[in-house]
Amino acid sequence: MNTEFQLQDKLRKIHRKSYPAYKDLKGSYRFPDYILHIEHVQGDPFAAPSKLSVELSTEKAGFPVRLFDKSYKKTALEDSLIRAFGQALSTHMFQAKGSGKSGLMSISRCGQQVLSRTALRIDEKRLLVRFEVGFPANGRTINSTELEKILYQYLPDCVRKALYYRNLDADKLEDVVNLAEDQHSIREELTRRNLAAFIANGSVLPRENGISDKPMKGAVAFRSPKSMEVVLTLPHKGNLAGMGIPRGITLIVGGGYHGKSTLLKALERGVYNHIRGDGREYVITDSTAMKIRAEDGRAVSHVNISPFINHLPNGKDTVDFSTEDASGSTSQAANVVEALDSGAKTLLIDEDTSATNFMVRDALMQSVIARDKEPITPFIDQARTLYEKKGVSIILVAGSSGAYFSIADHILQMDTYLARDITEKVRQICGYIGQMYPVAETEAAEDLSSWSQQGRTLRVGRLERKHDQIKIKQSGKDSFSLGRETVDLKYVEQIVDSEQVATLSYVMRYVAEQLEKNPGAQIGQILGSVCNILEKNGPVDPARISNSPGNLAQVRSQEIYACINRYRGFR
């Protein structure tokens, strides 16, 4: 392995040469306390920054094993160290001068959620942190004097401040790990108590504004109705009271702007853990929960939507349904089926973002339009079947239709952000006025065999390649392209980070490669293999587990299935 002095010698030799000479620096260099890896060198000062990593022994870093001896503790500790290293880098950002991205120093930006990332990994042997640096230049002429400042002054300072246990706040790290242990304990309690979600008293659910995920200052704190309050005993927090939402069908109602959608949004994000101070630290939802909505215009690729839509006038097959431009009802039907296929045990639905004709048909409409003339089996006709036969719970926000009152197990009213249990009140009203929705007993409602698509086979067309690899490109949090086709994820609302989209793009490329090798392979087997790889290794490129990019974040099987069914290239 090269030494730090050999790197210094190389830097001085290429000073003021043309920018491509920086490529000679690629390799590994031993510094006194760590190894520096220069993994990729940018093509010019205006291109994406160079990729570097620092590796040091866990023994030298000094982190006690008890802080990362469980996967959930490890994720929390890694997240905290990424934030600390990012803060240290920011103090030296662009201190090295030059054109373009010269002097940039950055690492993955963590939001309010705690996600496993490839930016930093720790185990019993080593700590590896991966980040980006803009190699300095004047125009397109190398300025290695400035890069020498980065590598020999700024970087060692960042490593010392952020990656050594002795230089960090031990109590804060302890709190990070203890919070993760409490959050994990709540998830175990959900299973033990047969709950779909838990919201602690005192939680702050509203966000700062429409573009910020930070808590709103002065917001009304959440408090559980006494009838739904449960007390959990956590390893570190002790007794914690809050609302337990039982499995089954739960309806959230109330006037406009009273907090219905805010509550549902908190439950959406409760599939992830949150950092201390977020306000939703103790809002924990079934980790398989999937937000379902109408998505006009989405692509649907070979999905069985027949439990909801059948006998279309044009004779189109709904058992193997594909379209380039789905309607509100067909898109929502596809979203439900792909969620079930992915193993989701809780569906989160907001009436405001649903297709009305998919959700319900009122009695007058049923009287006017005969059932044999209506190809849509409304979701309300399938909801109880979903729970009673498949164990899938439903949490639904309703503001204008009372049809779901008759099938709900629990009904919550949000009143100026305060939750009230009005289940018994609604049942009395429904009984008094005789208002019960006539749920149809249809063949579709009883035919559960058609829900699963695990055995379906897919083929993939010819894909555009670059350097003998299928070409992929990420576009922030909203989409990525595989070959020439774009996978639109704008309305897959539980994706919270662009690095999750990066992971999904690598997963999809791996799936496409497997289908190329095994035409007609069962997609369920391939996806099962992918999910096992991710569960074992965290976010990775399944095709190169040990050499994955440093900008990936964890994804769930629910988002993977959403990608499969939105990709237009499958046959």
C-alpha positions in Angstrom: 0.0 0.0 0.0 1.2 3.5 -0.8 2.1 5.9 2.1 0.9 9.4 2.8 4.3 10.7 1.6 4.0 9.0 -1.8 0.6 10.7 -2.2 2.2 14.0 -1.3 4.9 13.4 -3.9 2.3 12.6 -6.6 0.4 15.8 -5.7 3.5 17.9 -6.2 4.4 16.3 -9.5 1.0 17.0 -11.1 0.7 20.6 -9.9 -0.4 22.9 -12.7 -0.8 20.0 -15.1 -4.0 19.4 -17.1 -6.9 18.2 -15.0 -6.9 14.5 -16.2 -3.6 14.0 -14.4 -5.6 13.8 -11.2 -6.5 10.3 -12.3 -3.0 9.1 -11.3 -4.0 9.6 -7.6 -6.6 6.8 -7.6 -5.6 4.2 -5.0 -5.1 3.6 -1.3 -2.8 5.5 1.1 -1.8 4.8 4.6 -1.9 7.7 7.0 -0.8 7.4 10.7 -4.4 6.8 12.0 -6.3 5.6 9.0 -6.3 4.5 5.4 -7.4 7.0 2.7 -9.0 5.5 -0.4 -9.3 7.6 -3.5 -12.0 5.6 -5.3 -13.0 7.8 -8.2 -11.6 11.0 -9.7 -13.9 13.4 -11.4 -13.3 14.2 -15.1 -13.1 18.0 -14.7 -13.7 20.5 -11.9 -17.3 21.0 -13.0 -18.2 17.3 -13.0 -19.6 15.3 -10.1 -17.1 15.4 -7.2 -14.4 12.8 -6.6 -15.3 9.9 -4.3 -13.1 9.2 -1.3 -13.3 7.0 1.8 -11.5 6.8 5.1 -11.0 3.5 6.9 -9.9 3.1 10.4 -10.0 0.2 12.9 -12.9 0.2 15.3 -10.4 -0.4 18.1 -8.6 2.8 17.3 -11.9 4.7 16.8 -12.8 3.5 20.3 -16.6 2.9 20.0 -17.8 0.4 22.6 -19.3 -2.7 20.9 -22.5 -2.3 23.1 -23.3 0.8 20.9 -23.7 -1.3 17.8 -24.2 -4.9 18.8 -27.8 -4.9 17.4 -28.8 -3.9 13.9 -31.1 -1.1 15.0 -28.4 0.3 17.4 -25.9 0.1 14.6 -28.1 2.0 12.2 -28.7 4.7 14.8 -25.0 5.0 15.6 -24.0 5.2 11.9 -26.6 7.8 11.3 -25.3 9.9 14.2 -21.7 9.6 12.9 -22.7 10.6 9.4 -24.3 13.8 10.8 -21.3 14.5 12.9 -18.9 14.0 10.0 -21.1 16.1 7.7 -21.0 18.9 10.2 -17.2 18.7 10.5 -16.9 18.7 6.7 -19.1 21.8 6.4 -16.7 23.9 8.5 -14.1 23.4 5.7 -16.4 23.5 2.8 -14.9 25.5 -0.1 -12.0 26.7 2.0 -9.8 25.2 -0.7 -10.2 27.6 -3.6 -10.7 27.0 -7.4 -13.2 26.8 -10.2 -16.3 24.7 -10.4 -16.7 22.3 -7.5 -13.2 22.9 -6.2 -13.0 22.6 -2.5 -16.5 21.0 -2.0 -16.5 18.5 0.8 -19.7 16.6 1.5 -21.3 13.4 2.7 -24.9 12.0 2.6 -27.4 14.5 4.1 -29.6 12.9 6.7 -33.1 14.1 7.2 -35.5 13.6 10.1 -35.6 9.8 9.5 -32.9 7.4 10.6 -32.0 5.3 7.6 -29.3 2.7 7.1 -26.8 4.1 4.6 -23.7 3.1 2.7 -22.0 6.4 3.6 -20.8 5.0 6.9 -20.5 1.4 8.1 -19.1 0.2 11.4 -18.5 -3.3 12.7 -16.2 -5.0 15.2 -13.2 -4.6 12.9 -13.4 -1.4 11.0 -15.2 1.9 10.5 -15.5 3.1 6.9 -16.8 6.5 5.9 -17.4 7.5 2.3 -17.7 11.1 1.1 -17.1 13.5 -1.8 -14.4 16.1 -2.5 -14.2 18.5 -5.4 -10.5 18.3 -6.5 -9.3 22.0 -6.9 -8.3 23.5 -10.2 -7.8 26.9 -11.8 -9.9 26.7 -14.9 -9.0 23.1 -15.9 -5.4 23.3 -14.6 -4.7 21.3 -11.4 -4.1 23.2 -8.2 -2.7 20.4 -6.1 -1.6 22.8 -3.4 -5.2 23.3 -2.5 -5.9 19.6 -2.6 -3.0 19.1 -0.3 -4.7 21.4 2.3 -7.8 19.3 2.0 -6.1 15.9 2.4 -3.5 16.8 5.0 -5.2 19.5 7.1 -9.0 19.6 6.7 -9.7 15.9 6.4 -7.6 14.7 9.4 -9.3 17.4 11.5 -12.8 16.1 10.4 -11.8 12.5 11.2 -10.4 13.5 14.6 -13.5 15.5 15.5 -16.2 13.1 14.2 -14.9 9.5 14.1 -13.2 9.1 17.5 -15.3 8.2 20.4 -13.2 10.1 22.8 -13.8 13.4 21.0 -17.6 13.0 20.8 -20.3 13.6 23.4 -20.6 10.1 24.9 -23.9 10.9 26.6 -25.4 12.1 23.3 -24.3 8.9 21.6 -25.7 6.9 24.4 -29.0 8.7 24.1 -29.1 8.0 20.3 -28.7 4.3 20.8 -31.1 4.2 23.8 -33.8 5.9 21.7 -33.3 3.3 18.9 -33.7 0.6 21.5 -36.9 2.1 22.8 -38.2 2.5 19.2 -37.4 -1.2 18.5 -39.2 -2.2 21.7 -42.3 -0.3 20.6 -42.3 -2.2 17.2 -42.1 -5.4 19.2 -45.1 -4.3 21.3 -47.1 -3.6 18.2 -46.9 -7.2 17.3 -47.5 -8.4 20.8 -50.5 -6.2 21.4 -52.0 -6.7 17.9 -51.6 -3.0 17.1 -51.1 -1.3 13.7 -49.6 1.8 15.1 -48.7 3.7 18.3 -48.6 7.5 18.8 -47.1 8.7 22.1 -48.8 11.4 24.1 -46.9 14.7 23.7 -45.9 13.9 20.1 -45.7 16.9 17.7 -47.3 15.8 14.4 -47.6 19.1 12.3 -44.6 20.1 10.3 -43.0 23.5 10.0 -44.4 24.1 6.5 -45.1 22.3 3.2 -41.4 22.0 2.2 -39.9 21.4 5.7 -40.0 18.1 7.6 -39.1 19.8 10.9 -41.6 20.1 13.7 -43.9 23.1 13.8 -43.2 25.4 16.7 -46.1 26.0 19.0 -48.1 23.1 17.6 -50.8 21.3 19.6 -49.2 18.2 21.2 -51.0 14.9 20.5 -53.0 13.3 23.3 -54.7 9.9 23.1 -58.4 9.4 23.9 -58.6 7.5 27.2 -60.5 4.6 25.5 -57.6 3.9 23.2 -54.7 4.8 25.5 -52.1 2.1 26.2 -49.0 2.3 28.4 -45.8 0.7 27.1 -42.9 -0.1 29.4 -39.7 0.7 27.4 -36.1 -0.2 28.3 -34.9 3.4 28.8 -37.9 5.7 28.6 -39.8 3.7 31.1 -43.6 3.9 31.0 -44.9 5.7 27.9 -48.6 6.4 27.4 -50.1 7.0 24.0 -52.7 5.9 21.5 -52.6 2.3 20.2 -54.4 1.8 17.0 -55.7 -1.8 17.0 -55.5 -3.9 13.9 -58.7 -3.8 11.9 -60.4 -0.9 10.1 -59.9 2.5 11.7 -61.6 5.6 10.4 -60.2 9.1 11.0 -62.8 11.8 10.5 -63.3 15.5 11.3 -63.7 18.9 9.8 -61.3 20.4 7.3 -57.9 21.6 8.7 -58.5 19.8 12.0 -55.5 17.5 11.6 -56.8 14.3 9.8 -54.2 14.3 7.1 -51.5 15.4 9.5 -52.2 12.4 11.6 -52.1 10.1 8.6 -48.9 11.6 7.3 -47.2 11.0 10.7 -48.4 7.4 10.5 -46.9 7.1 6.9 -43.5 8.2 8.2 -43.8 6.0 11.3 -42.5 3.1 9.2 -39.1 4.7 9.9 -37.5 5.8 13.2 -36.9 9.5 13.8 -34.2 11.5 15.5 -34.5 13.0 18.9 -36.3 16.4 18.7 -38.4 15.5 15.6 -41.6 15.3 17.6 -42.4 11.9 16.1 -39.7 9.9 17.9 -42.4 7.7 19.4 -44.8 7.6 16.4 -44.3 4.0 15.3 -46.3 2.3 12.5 -46.3 -1.3 11.3 -43.1 -1.3 9.2 -44.9 -2.9 6.2 -47.6 -0.2 6.1 -48.1 1.3 2.6 -49.8 4.6 1.7 -52.4 4.0 -1.1 -53.6 6.7 -3.4 -55.0 7.3 -6.9 -52.2 8.1 -9.3 -53.7 9.3 -12.7 -51.3 8.6 -15.5 -49.0 6.1 -13.8 -47.8 3.1 -15.8 -49.1 -0.3 -14.7 -47.2 -3.4 -15.9 -48.9 -6.8 -15.8 -50.8 -6.4 -12.5 -53.9 -8.4 -11.6 -56.5 -5.8 -10.7 -59.5 -8.1 -11.2 -60.5 -8.2 -7.5 -61.5 -4.5 -8.0 -62.0 -4.0 -11.7 -63.5 -6.6 -14.1 -65.6 -6.9 -17.3 -64.4 -3.7 -18.9 -66.5 -2.6 -21.9 -63.6 -2.8 -24.3 -62.9 -6.4 -23.1 -59.4 -5.5 -21.8 -57.9 -8.1 -19.6 -57.7 -7.1 -15.9 -56.1 -10.3 -14.7 -53.0 -9.3 -16.5 -53.5 -5.5 -16.7 -51.1 -3.1 -18.3 -51.5 0.5 -19.3 -49.2 3.5 -20.1 -51.8 5.9 -18.6 -53.9 4.6 -15.7 -57.1 6.2 -14.6 -57.7 7.1 -11.0 -59.5 3.9 -10.2 -57.2 1.5 -12.1 -54.1 3.2 -10.6 -55.5 2.9 -7.1 -56.4 -0.7 -7.7 -52.9 -1.5 -8.9 -51.5 0.3 -5.9 -53.5 -1.9 -3.5 -52.5 -5.1 -5.3 -48.8 -4.3 -5.4 -48.9 -3.4 -1.7 -50.4 -6.7 -0.8 -48.0 -8.5 -3.1 -45.1 -6.8 -1.2 -46.3 -8.1 2.1 -48.0 -4.9 3.4 -50.1 -5.7 6.5 -51.5 -2.1 6.8 -52.9 0.2 4.2 -53.0 4.0 4.8 -55.6 5.8 2.7 -56.7 9.5 2.5 -60.0 10.1 0.9 -58.6 13.4 -0.5 -56.1 11.6 -2.7 -58.4 8.7 -3.7 -60.6 8.0 -6.7 -64.2 8.4 -5.5 -65.5 5.7 -7.8 -62.9 3.3 -6.5 -63.7 3.9 -2.8 -67.5 3.8 -2.7 -70.8 3.8 -4.7 -73.7 5.3 -2.7 -77.1 3.7 -2.6 -78.7 6.1 -5.1 -75.9 5.3 -7.7 -76.4 1.6 -7.1 -80.1 2.0 -7.7 -79.6 3.9 -10.9 -76.6 2.0 -12.4 -77.1 -1.8 -12.2 -74.2 -3.8 -10.8 -73.7 -5.7 -14.0 -73.1 -2.4 -15.8 -70.4 -1.3 -13.3 -66.9 -2.9 -13.8 -65.6 -1.5 -10.5 -66.0 -3.4 -7.2 -65.5 -0.5 -4.7 -62.8 -0.8 -2.1 -65.5 -0.7 0.6 -66.8 -4.0 -0.6 -63.4 -5.6 -0.2 -62.2 -3.9 3.0 -63.6 -6.4 5.5 -62.4 -9.3 3.3 -58.9 -7.9 3.3 -58.8 -7.8 7.1 -60.7 -10.9 8.0 -59.2 -13.2 5.3 -55.8 -11.7 4.7 -55.1 -9.9 8.0 -54.6 -6.5 6.3 -55.5 -3.5 8.5 -56.8 -0.3 7.0 -56.4 3.3 8.4 -58.6 5.6 6.4 -59.1 9.4 6.5 -62.6 10.4 5.4 -64.0 13.9 5.3 -67.1 13.8 3.1 -68.6 10.3 2.9 -70.0 8.4 5.9 -70.2 5.1 4.0 -67.2 3.6 5.9 -68.8 4.2 9.3 -70.7 0.9 9.0 -67.6 -1.3 8.5 -65.2 0.5 10.8 -63.9 -1.1 14.0 -62.7 2.2 15.4 -63.6 5.8 14.5 -61.5 8.8 15.6 -62.5 12.4 15.2 -59.8 15.0 14.9 -60.9 18.2 16.5 -58.4 21.1 16.4 -55.6 18.5 16.4 -57.1 16.6 19.4 -58.2 13.0 18.8 -61.5 11.8 20.2 -62.9 8.3 20.1 -66.4 8.6 18.6 -67.0 4.9 17.8 -70.0 4.3 20.0 -71.5 7.7 19.2 -71.4 6.9 15.4 -72.8 3.5 15.9 -75.8 5.0 17.9 -76.4 7.5 15.1 -76.1 4.9 12.4 -78.6 2.7 14.2 -81.0 5.6 14.9 -81.2 6.7 11.2 -80.8 3.2 9.8 -77.9 4.4 7.7 -75.8 1.3 6.8 -73.8 1.0 3.6 -75.1 -2.1 1.6 -71.8 -4.0 1.1 -72.2 -6.3 -1.8 -71.4 -10.1 -1.5 -69.6 -10.5 -4.8 -67.6 -13.2 -6.3 -64.6 -10.9 -6.4 -64.9 -10.2 -2.7 -64.6 -13.9 -1.9 -62.0 -14.9 -4.5 -58.8 -14.4 -2.5 -56.6 -16.6 -4.8 -56.4 -13.8 -7.3 -54.6 -11.4 -5.0 -51.1 -13.0 -5.1 -48.9 -12.4 -8.1 -45.8 -14.1 -6.8 -45.9 -16.8 -9.5 -46.1 -14.4 -12.5 -43.3 -14.5 -15.1 -41.8 -11.5 -16.8 -39.4 -10.8 -19.6 -37.4 -7.7 -20.2 -36.7 -6.1 -23.6 -33.4 -5.0 -24.9 -31.8 -2.4 -22.6 -29.4 0.4 -23.4 -25.9 -0.2 -22.0 -22.9 1.9 -21.1 -19.6 0.2 -20.5 -21.3 -3.2 -20.8 -23.7 -2.3 -18.0 -27.4 -1.5 -18.2 -27.6 2.3 -18.0 -29.3 3.8 -15.0 -29.8 7.4 -14.0 -31.4 8.9 -10.8 -33.5 12.1 -10.8 -33.7 13.2 -7.2 -36.5 11.7 -5.1 -39.0 11.5 -7.9 -37.8 9.1 -10.5 -35.0 7.1 -12.1 -34.4 5.7 -15.6 -33.5 2.1 -16.5 -32.3 2.0 -20.1 -34.6 4.4 -22.0 -37.6 3.9 -19.7 -38.3 6.2 -16.7 -39.8 4.9 -13.5 -41.9 7.6 -11.9 -42.0 7.5 -8.1 -43.4 11.0 -7.4 -46.5 9.5 -5.7 -44.8 6.7 -3.9 -45.1 8.9 -0.8 -43.1 7.0 1.7 -39.8 7.5 -0.2 -38.2 10.3 1.9 -34.6 10.5 0.5 -33.0 10.6 -3.0 -30.5 7.9 -1.8 -33.5 5.5 -1.5 -34.2 6.1 -5.2 -30.5 5.4 -6.0 -30.8 2.0 -4.2 -34.0 1.2 -6.1 -32.3 2.0 -9.4 -29.6 -0.6 -8.6 -32.1 -3.1 -7.5 -34.1 -2.7 -10.7 -31.0 -3.1 -12.8 -30.2 -6.3 -10.9 -33.8 -7.6 -11.5 -33.5 -6.8 -15.2 -30.1 -8.6 -15.4 -31.6 -11.7 -13.8 -34.5 -11.6 -16.2 -32.1 -11.4 -19.1 -30.2 -14.4 -17.9 -33.4 -16.4 -17.1 -36.2 -15.3 -19.5 -39.6 -16.1 -18.1 -38.3 -16.4 -14.5 -40.8 -16.0 -11.7 -40.6 -12.4 -10.5 -41.6 -13.5 -6.9 -38.4 -15.6 -6.6 -36.1 -12.9 -7.9 -37.6 -10.3 -5.6 -37.5 -12.7 -2.7 -33.8 -13.1 -3.3 -33.3 -9.3 -3.6 -35.1 -8.6 -0.3 -33.0 -11.3 1.5 -29.8 -9.6 0.2 -31.0 -6.2 1.5 -32.2 -7.6 4.8 -28.8 -9.2 5.4 -26.5 -6.5 4.0 -28.4 -3.2 4.3 -28.7 -0.9 1.3 -26.5 -2.3 -1.5 -26.3 -2.9 -5.2 -27.3 -6.6 -5.2 -24.9 -7.2 -8.1 -21.8 -6.0 -6.3 -22.5 -6.2 -2.6 -19.0 -5.6 -1.4 -18.4 -2.7 -3.8 -21.6 -0.8 -3.7 -21.7 3.0 -4.2 -21.5 5.2 -1.1 -24.8 7.1 -1.7 -27.4 4.4 -1.0 -30.1 4.3 1.7 -32.4 1.6 2.9 -35.6 0.7 1.1 -38.5 -1.6 1.9 -39.9 -4.4 -0.2 -43.0 -2.2 -0.7 -41.1 0.4 -2.7 -39.3 -2.3 -4.7 -42.7 -3.8 -5.8 -43.9 -0.3 -6.6 -40.9 0.1 -9.1 -41.6 -3.3 -10.7 -45.1 -2.4 -11.5 -44.3 1.0 -12.8 -41.6 -0.1 -15.2 -42.8 -0.1 -18.8 -40.1 -2.4 -20.1 -41.4 -5.7 -18.8 -43.3 -8.2 -21.0 
